[in-house]
Each structure stands twice: as C-alpha cells, then as structure tokens.
Amino acid sequence: MIPNPLRVGVYGAWLAGEVIRGALRIGADVVTPGLRMSPAIVALPLHCETDLEISTMASSITITPGTITLGIAPRTGDSPPTLYVHALYGADREEVITELRDMERRLLVMTRGRQAGERSMQEEPS
C-alpha cells in the first residue's frame, strides 16, 4: 500500500519541526551554564508492523536531535518488534516513551490512514 502523498507531506512537515525543536533544545543547553542532559536508554515495543513502518520509525528517531535508535529487535513469538532508543533528555522515561508514541501514532496515520492508525495505537503492541 502506498501512503497518501498529502499524509506524507504532513508527517514530513511535523518531523522537520521536531528536528528544529530538538536542535534548538540541544543548542540552548550547550550555550547555557550547567547541562540539563540526563541520558537514558528505553525499549519501545512497536505498533508498527511492516518493514517500511519500522524502518521509517527508526529513521525518524535517529534524525531527531537528542535521540538515536540503537537497535531493533525483530518480532519473536508474541513479542512485537522493539526499538532501543538512546535519549539525551531521559530523566523522565515515561515522557520519552510518550513522545515516541506520539511519533509512532503520526507515522501510522501516514501509512495506514487516520482511522486505522488511531485504532492501532489504542491496543497494546502485539
């Protein structure tokens, strides 16, 4: 299935905004006294299912300043595919997961459409 070009544009514009926001956050932290960075590694079980969705999610995380995808664990049995993400600002792990889930929701809306994307996020990853 080929994503709707309009949804791809919306996701791309949102992602560009996140890249700018991340760069400004890191830039401000570098030039002000005292670092507020608190690095953490989090596991993110995915709702994404296709190779396109998983690789786009991993790439989106990596191009956003302050986060990088360290690894991808494939689906095994009942375990969903899982991304391991390093976040520079990970003092609140739940906040990191919430922001990553928002990115995933937006990505699924781009690839599956609004209704299917929103519905996928309401269930636990399987």
C-alpha positions in Angstrom: 0.0 0.0 0.0 1.3 3.4 -1.0 0.8 6.2 1.6 -1.3 9.2 0.5 1.1 12.0 -0.6 -0.7 14.6 1.5 -0.3 12.5 4.7 3.4 12.0 3.8 3.8 15.8 3.5 2.0 16.4 6.8 4.3 13.9 8.5 7.4 15.3 6.9 6.5 18.8 8.0 5.8 17.7 11.5 9.1 15.8 11.6 11.0 18.8 10.2 9.5 20.8 13.1 10.7 18.2 15.6 14.2 18.3 14.1 14.3 22.1 14.5 12.9 21.9 18.1 15.5 19.2 19.1 18.3 21.2 17.6 17.2 24.4 19.4 16.9 22.4 22.7 20.4 21.0 22.4 21.8 24.3 21.3 20.3 26.2 24.2 21.6 23.5 26.6 25.2 23.8 25.2 25.4 27.6 25.5 23.8 27.9 28.9 25.6 27.1 32.1 25.0 23.6 33.6 23.9 20.8 31.4 20.4 19.5 31.8 21.0 16.4 29.9 20.1 13.1 31.6 20.8 10.3 29.1 18.7 7.1 29.1 18.1 4.1 27.0 14.4 3.0 26.6 12.8 0.0 25.0 9.9 0.8 22.8 7.7 -2.1 21.7 6.1 -1.0 18.4 2.7 -1.0 16.9 4.4 -0.7 13.6 4.2 -4.0 11.6 5.7 -3.6 8.1 9.3 -3.2 7.3 8.5 0.3 5.9 6.8 1.4 9.1 9.6 0.0 11.3 12.5 1.5 9.3 10.7 4.8 8.9 10.1 5.0 12.7 13.8 4.1 13.4 15.0 6.7 10.9 12.6 9.4 12.2 14.0 8.8 15.7 17.6 8.9 14.5 17.3 12.2 12.5 15.7 14.0 15.5 18.5 15.7 17.5 18.7 14.2 21.0 17.6 10.7 20.1 19.1 7.8 18.3 17.9 4.3 17.5 20.5 1.9 19.0 18.9 -1.4 17.8 15.9 -3.2 16.5 14.7 -6.4 18.0 12.5 -8.3 15.5 9.1 -9.8 16.2 9.6 -13.1 18.1 6.6 -15.2 19.1 4.2 -12.9 21.0 6.8 -10.1 21.4 6.3 -7.2 19.0 9.2 -5.6 17.2 11.1 -3.4 19.6 13.3 -0.3 19.2 16.0 0.5 21.7 16.4 4.3 21.8 19.0 6.5 23.4 17.6 9.8 24.5 19.8 12.7 25.8 16.9 14.0 27.9 15.7 10.9 29.5 15.2 11.8 33.2 11.5 11.1 32.9 11.4 7.8 30.9 7.6 8.0 30.7 7.8 11.3 29.0 10.3 9.9 26.5 8.0 7.0 25.7 5.0 9.3 25.4 6.9 11.5 22.8 8.0 8.4 20.9 4.4 7.0 20.9 3.2 10.3 19.5 5.7 10.0 16.7 4.6 6.4 16.1 0.9 7.4 16.0 1.7 10.1 13.5 3.6 7.6 11.4 0.8 5.1 11.4 -1.7 7.7 10.4 0.6 8.5 7.5 1.0 4.9 6.4 -2.5 3.5 7.3 -4.8 6.5 7.4 -6.3 8.3 10.3 -8.8 5.6 11.5 -6.5 2.6 11.2 -3.6 4.5 12.7 -5.5 5.7 15.7 -7.1 2.3 16.2 -3.7 0.6 16.1 -2.4 2.8 18.9 -5.3 2.0 21.2 -4.3 -1.6 21.5 -1.1 -3.0 23.2 1.6 -3.8 20.7 1.3 -7.4 19.5 
